[in-house]
Amino acid sequence: MVVEVAAEPLERSEPRLTTLVAIVAAFAALGYVLRFLAYQQAVWNADIWNFPHGFCRWDCVWYVRLAQTGYDPFPVPHGIDAGNWAFFPLFPMIVGALYKLTGWPPIDIAVAVSILLSGLAALVAWPLLKHNLRAFTLYAAFLLCGPFSMYFTSFFTEVLFVLLTNCVMLAARRSNYLTAGTGAALLSATRIVGVFGVFIVAVQFLVDYARRGGSVAGLPRELWRRPDIVLAVLIAPLGAFAYMLFLHFYMGDALAFQHVQRAWGRVVGNPFDYLWLALTEPPRNGGWLSSGQWLALSAIGGLVATAVLAWKRHYAEAVFCLFCIVVPMAAGMASMLRFVAALSPIVLLAAGYLARWWPLFLATLLVLVATDYFFALGWIEGWLALV
């Protein structure tokens, strides 16, 4: 007698690392081609070898000079009304070191490093996306082949900011608080709002402590038992403090990165007054929305997404995003679209939702790829909302 044994269903295998790297590489190549085509459309007699330099706009130009010559002394040579102290040092230091070692043009180095860091940011996000291949695909496309890819593939600190944010979130979620604190220290040396990375570490610890049944009364005893938590919080802002110490001894003003904002007309005020002024700015030249309205809507979208993060109980990321949006708003709405696009918790949240249904996933992917070309065209032609 033959006994038949029912075959067990095969488990769906996890994508291999090579698959993830292939997705990243494909979007990196496609995005580069699309942005070059936009550059070719907008620039007379465009050449592929001059593309990285020609695509370098706005703050990118400041970063190139910073990588070449370092920080300005005070007073600034040539009598200009602004110095480059507003730009935090970590990414320019990396590019500058490679420039000194190789002698290659800083913008070429920066483009190559930015694309590499974007790919690494996507790979680090794989566990944060709970191994969802469709969400990973959208996230990789957003960084390398999406409407804001110019921030992550040129010479802007956003790409390093995103990578380090992902590293800090991943370490904190795995309860590796000291590692998260070290990543937050690097984050605070990358952009001015990077100092708020300390909230990812501290709030995530408190959330984990509460989930274990910890009480408010028992918190001091827990901190005494876990000095690594205290150390993680203390080292988190060290990158910003190191930069402030450098500025103090170099040009006599530890807060020069803040004071120099006046040269760009950024004055501290009520963030919601700035938001209202931007929302009520009338469109010009027949456009649907003014640049101010685009910036205001991006801030509102970021705040709504932050509320969703809190509703989903991602409290550490929600607090981090709230500070990263509201604090820059207190100096005006300039660059708000770029600031929100670089908030990885928000983008990861959106990628997870948009990947739930195949039709929505495919439509989103097509929109990301298509808008890469058109936004790159707007970038070259000076669309102020992207600055």
HELIX and SHEET records of a PDB file:
HELIX    1   1 LEU A   17  ALA A   42  1                                  26    
HELIX    2   2 ILE A   48  ASN A   50  5                                   3    
HELIX    3   3 PHE A   51  GLY A   54  1                                   4    
HELIX    4   4 ASP A   59  THR A   69  1                                  11    
HELIX    5   5 PRO A   77  GLY A   79  5                                   3    
HELIX    6   6 ASN A   84  ALA A   86  5                                   3    
HELIX    7   7 LEU A   90  THR A  102  1                                  13    
HELIX    8   8 PRO A  106  LEU A  128  1                                  23    
HELIX    9   9 LEU A  133  CYS A  145  1                                  13    
HELIX   10  10 SER A  149  THR A  153  1                                   5    
HELIX   11  11 GLU A  158  ARG A  173  1                                  16    
HELIX   12  12 TYR A  177  SER A  188  1                                  12    
HELIX   13  13 ILE A  192  PHE A  196  5                                   5    
HELIX   14  14 GLY A  197  ARG A  211  1                                  15    
HELIX   15  15 LEU A  219  ARG A  225  1                                   7    
HELIX   16  16 PRO A  227  ILE A  235  1                                   9    
HELIX   17  17 LEU A  238  MET A  251  1                                  14    
HELIX   18  18 ALA A  256  HIS A  259  1                                   4    
HELIX   19  19 VAL A  260  TRP A  264  5                                   5    
HELIX   20  20 PRO A  271  LEU A  279  1                                   9    
HELIX   21  21 SER A  291  TRP A  311  1                                  21    
HELIX   22  22 TYR A  315  MET A  329  1                                  15    
HELIX   23  23 MET A  336  ALA A  341  1                                   6    
HELIX   24  24 SER A  344  LEU A  354  1                                  11    
HELIX   25  25 TRP A  358  GLU A  381  1                                  24    
HELIX   26  26 LEU A  384  LEU A  386  5                                   3    
END                                                                             
